[in-house]
Amino acid sequence: MVDKQESIQQKWNKLFNTVTNIPKKIADAVEEGKMGNPNLICVQDGVLDFDLIEDDVRQIHRNLKARGDIVLGSHLILYHTSKLMEIVTYTERGDQTFSITVDAQLKKVINIPQNIRDELQQNGRVELSLKI
């Protein structure tokens, strides 16, 4: 009977710890999903300088690693019709995986390679896997 009581007590403690940690887990999840605009140098006044994207992605990776996250990779997504750029970075903390999105509205893109420009105009969207 003692083993059963200990087992019930252990289960109760585990349940109590899980319930009391829910607000922190929710706050962490919300924080993971929004990184804000970390002062992108590749976008100034709505102009995206394609040559500077990797510098910003490196900085995003450094910031995430400084928080203790393991960076799994990043994707750059450009939308032609909505004039939007997104940098989506996938991270791991503990046994959980998160995605963090940094975006910017664009008026113009400069220094974009011709093949990417062609695909963007043809498909309306381009997604590039960034290897940093």
Buried (B, 14 or more C-beta within 10 A) or exposed (E): EEEEEEEEEEEEEEEEEEEEEEEEEEEBEEEBEEBEEEEBEBBEEEEBBBEBBBBBBEBBBEBBEEEEBEBEBBBBBBBBEEBBBBBBBBBEBEEEEBEBEBBBEBEEBEEBEEEBBEBBEEEEBBEEEBEE
